[in-house]
């Protein structure tokens, strides 16, 4: 493990994943790897229970950003003491708005994403396990209250408190945002700066489209299997 991302979701973590892979420190583990292989959620449930097998979880990966990995940044730094530590940040206000539009909306909101996710959980055990893992992480972190009526100012303060805790815990953490560009990460990793723009992906509308589309695909396939064969 060469780099551990401690930043919260919705802090440019997919941009980080692509950037780190361009820099040669990938593959980089990210929540999208859980979404592509839903049985991985059970590994993270075991980690929440205190029975993590980090080498098995990260087999084939050389860095990690975003939850579920960053949720365990303390444990991972202990397991991989030579890894660099990166804390991705953004303004608390913009983070709160993004969370309400995406992850909170999926898990708790009065949204189409939430409705389709609940329906998918009824027919897709892997998705059920994924949502259960996500809800447990957010609940145990204390960062995201349940319910659709969220106070942006409270969420912003929660993020700022979390970021301060990471910096208090480790004096060698790089605090970074996508606006800082390649240079700080390249200096941290001691690699050349690429002659290309930093990638930028995964805005809020893309998040919703991905999850709504995925749920519709699963539900459509399930419905087709339930239909009686034509005669």
N, C-alpha and C positions, 0 to 999 in steps of 0.2 A: 504494500500500500504506500503510494508516494504522496498522495494529497488527500486530506479529509476536509470536506466542506462542512462548516458548522452553521451556515446560513439557513434561515427559515425558507419554506416554500414561498413562491411568488417574489423571489428576490433575484430573478434572472438566472435561475439554476439550470434551465435547459440550455441557455446561452453558455453557461459555464461548462456544461457537459461537452458541447460541441467544441468549445475553445480548447479544453484540456485534451480532447482527442486529436485535435489539429496539432497541439504541442507535443504529442507523443507520449502522454501519460495516461492514455486510455487503454482498454475500454474503461469508461467512467460510469459507475453505478448511479442510477437516478430512479425516481418513482416510475418513469415510463418503462423501466425494465420489469417492475412489478406488474404494471398494466399489461405488458406483453406476455407475461408468464404468471398468471394469477396464483398458482400454487405457492409462489414465493411468499405470499402473505402469511402463510402458516409459519415460515421461518421467523418472520418478524413478530408474530404472536409469541413464539417461544422466547425470542429475545426480550420481549416485554415481561415474560414470566421469569426472567433471570437465567435462561438456558441458551444463550446465544452461542452459536458455533461460527465465529467470524470468518474463519478460513473457508468454511463451506459456503457461507452466504456470498462471500466476495471472490469465490473461485473464478479465475479468469479476468478479474477486474484489478486495476491498478490505482484507481482513485474513486472517490464517491462524493456526490453533492446532492442536495435536496433531501427531504425525508424519503424513506425512513432512516437513511444512514445518518443524516445530521442530527436527528433526535438523540442519537447515542454518541455524540461527538466526544464526550468525556471518556466513555468506555473504549471507543476506538483509538483515541490518542494513547490510552494506557496499553492497549493491545499492539499498537504500531507506533512506538515512540519516535521513530525516525521520520514519520510522515510529516509533511508540511500542513499547516492549519490555515484555512481560508474562511473568513466570515464575510459573506455577501450581505450588503445592506441596501436599503432605499429609504426614502422618507417615510416616517410612521404613517402620515396621512395617506399617501399613495398606496402603501401596503394594506392599510385597512380597507380602502375602497376595492382593491384588487381581491382581497380575501372574501369580502361580502359578495362580490360578483362571481366568484369561482368556487373555492373549496367550501366555504360556509353555505353557499347556495346549493351545492351538491348534497351536502350532508344533512342540512337542517332547514333550508330555505323553502319558501313557497314558490318553487320554480319548476319548469318543465324538466330540468336536469334531475331534480330531486324525485319527482314523480316517476320518471322513467327508471331511475336508479332503484327505487323501491320495487318496481315491477320486475326489473331484471334480477334483483336479489331473490325473488321467489322461484326463479327457474334456473339460476346459475349459481351453484355453490361457491365457485371461485370468486365471483363478484360479491357474494354475501360475506365471505371471509375477508376480502379486501376492505369493504366498507366497515366491517367490525373492527379491523385493525386500525383504520384511519380514525374512527370515532374514539377508540381507546387511547390512541396517541394524543389526540387533541385534548381529550378530557384529562388525562394524566399530566399533560404539560401545563394545564391551567391557562393556556393562551387563547383558546377560542371557546367562549360560552356557547352552550346549546341554545337553539332558538333562532328564529328568523329576524327578530328585532334586536339588532346589534348597534352599539354606540361606537361610531368611528373613533372618537377621541379615546375611549377606553382601549380599543384594539391597538391604536397607535402607541399608547403608553406601554401596553404589554410587549410590543415588539421592542421598544426602546429599552425596557427592563431586561429582556432576554439578551439583546446585543451587549448591554453593559455587563451582564453575568459572564458571557463568553470572554470578554476582554479582561475581566477581573481574574478569571480562572487561568488564563494563559497570556504571558507577556510577549510571546512570539507569534501571535496570530496576525495575519494580514487582513485588514479591513478594506473591502473592495466593493465597488459597484461597477456595472457595465460601462458607465460614463468614464471610468478611469482608464479604459482601454487595455491593450495587451501588456504594456510595460511593467506594471507592478507584479502581475502573475509570472511573467517571464523572468523577472529579477528573482522572485521567490524560488522558482524552479531551476534557475540558472540555465535557461535555454534561450536561443535567439528569438527575436521578435519577428513574427511572420509578416510578409509583405502582402497583407490583405486586411480588409476590415474585420473587426470583431463581429461574429455572427449575432443576429438578433432574431429571436423566435419566441413563440408561445405567449401571445397576448391573450387578454381575457376572452375575446370572441373566439379565438382558436381553441381555447380550453373547452368552452361550451360546445362548440361544433364537434370536437373529438368525442366528448362523453355522450352527447345526445345521439350522435351517429352510431357509436359503438353499442349503446343500449338498444337502439332501434334494430340494428342488425341481429343481435342476439334474440330479441323478442320476436322478430319476423321469422327467424329460423325455427324457434320453438313453436310458434303458431302453425307453421307449415307442417311440422311433425305431428301436430294434434289433429289436423284435418283428416277426415276419412278418405281412403283411397278412392279415386274416381273409377267408375265401372262403365 
